[in-house]
Amino acid sequence: MASMMSKGGALALAIGIGAAVAAGGALAHNDKMPANASPATKTAYARHENFEKLGAAFKGLNDEMKKGDPSKAVVATNAKTIATLAGALPTWFPRGSGVEARAMSEAKPDIWRDAAGFSTAASNFQAQATKLNQLAAAGDIDGVKGQIRNTGMTCKGCHDKYRLEKKD
Ligand code: HEC
């Protein structure tokens, strides 16, 4: 998926993330949280759900923007969800909540080994998502168009370094 995204630009980025959302949905069925889950395991599963919400909002935004006359309300709602989740993202990764807490986790150990780099990636995303939300709230559809791309690049920037995509 990473190579497809780098070749195809914003559209492929949107499609690639759509595919990731679909795959995440399929995985979720075989990946139930154990009944006696530890706090770290609960955190890892909650993070998985948050990323699915984030992926769904980003896909919802892209799908709406592809329409001839995008609904400003739908665009604004999705952008707000993205900005809210971006603000919370740094709290989703306490130490010990990686694969040791959820075998299916795609969180790389570098998240904790290179905490400063990860924090920068999260701040970059938050900054772009905040702009996206401002443009969407103002009903600036052309502005949103460009800002989706900037925001998507920060998703990809973090995934390339800190997410290990599992195929099954
Ligand atoms: C600061 C880093 C970072 C940013 C920014 C980021 N992600 Fe992620 N994302 C991750 C990590 C790490 C995982 C794997 C988490 C895990 O499995 O424990 C992930 C997982 C996902 C998943 C898979 C969910 C699942 O568990 O099946 C989706 C979908 C996703 N991200 C979408 C996005 C989108 C869309 C954006 C931008 C709008 C984004 N992410 C921005 C780090 C990031």
Boltz pocket constraint, residues with backbone or C-beta under 6 A from the ligand:
constraints:
  - pocket:
      binder: B
      contacts: [[A, 17], [A, 20], [A, 21], [A, 23], [A, 24], [A, 25], [A, 27], [A, 44], [A, 47], [A, 48], [A, 49], [A, 51], [A, 52], [A, 54], [A, 55], [A, 58], [A, 82], [A, 89], [A, 97], [A, 104], [A, 105], [A, 106], [A, 107], [A, 108], [A, 118], [A, 121], [A, 122], [A, 125], [A, 151], [A, 152], [A, 154], [A, 155], [A, 156], [A, 158], [A, 159], [A, 162], [A, 163], [A, 164]]
      max_distance: 6.0
